[in-house]
Amino acid sequence: MAVKKARQAKHNPLPNPGAANLMELRHGESGILDRLDLPDDDARRLMELGFLPGHAITPGHSAPGGDPRVFRVDGSEVALRRETAKKLILRQTSTEPAPRAAAKVS
């Protein structure tokens, strides 16, 4: 039963507002980068490649073993190792719908 659920999750990607880092994003999802928990030199290099806080990141292909994995950011595709991708922290989003504006009564 657990295998069937895992297969369904793999083939039916749903929004994952609880994704904490890039490795938790599934194919077809995207997340907004919040911060890079990396040494300054590594963080600076990734920011030069487009991994800037506030930018949307989408996972792409991965190697057969899952490492490295390609991420799309700012019009480019960049392959990152699992250890690095886990240190790119995503902004937490709410699962509740945005409040609707009150109807104006005339």
N, C-alpha and C positions, 0 to 999 in steps of 0.2 A: 504494500500500500504506500509506503514512504517513497519508493522508487517512482511510482505512478505520479505522486504529487510533485516530486522533483522534476520529472519530465514535463508536467503541465506548466510548472513555473518557468521552466527553460523556454518552452515554446509559446507561452502566453504571457509576455512581460506586462506587468501592471505597474502603475506609478509606485515608486518606492520613496516616499517622503522621509523615511527614517534612515536612508543611506547616510552613513557617517563619513565614508571615504570613497575614493574612486573605485576601489576593488568591489564595493558593494553594489555598484550600479550594474544593472542588467542591460543586455542588448536592447536598444530602442528607447531607453530612458535617458534623461539628462539631469545634470545637477549644476548648481551654482557654486563655484569655488569660494570658500570662506577664507582659508589660510593654508600656508605651506609650513608644516612642522618639520623643516629640514635645516641643516647647517646653512649659513648665509650664502656660501659659494654655490651650493646646489640649488637653493631657492632662487638665487639671482639668475642662474642659467635657465631654469624652467620658466621664469618670468620673461626672459628674453624670447623664449619659444612660444609665448602666449598664455601661459598658465598664470593669469592675473586674478586676484580676488575680485569677485563680481562677474566673471566671465562664465558662460555656459560651457559645460564639457559633456561630450557624449562618448560612450564607449564604442569601439569598433571591433575589428577582428582580434583574435588572439592566436598564439601559437598552439599547436596540438596539446601541449601540456598546460596551457593557460598562462604561460609566462614566456616572453613579455606579452603585453596587451596594448593594442593601439587605441588611442583616444583622439577624438576630433576636438580641436579648440581653435578658435579664431581663424577658421578657414584652412588649418593645417592638420595633418595627422602625425602624431608623435607616439612612438612605442616607449612604454615605461615598464620597468621590472615591478614585480609584485611588491617588493619592500618599499620602493619609492612611491608607488600609487597609494599604498596604505597611509602614507604621511601627508597626502593632499586631502584636506578636510573640507567637506561640503557644508554649505549652509543648511540648517534644518528648516524645513518648510512645514506649514500647517496642513493637516489633513481635512480641516473643517472648511466648508465653502465660505467665500467672502460674504460679509453681510450685504443684503440687498438694500438699495436706497429706498427710502419711504416714498410712496406714491404721493404726488402733489395733488391736493384736493382744491378745486376752484369753486 
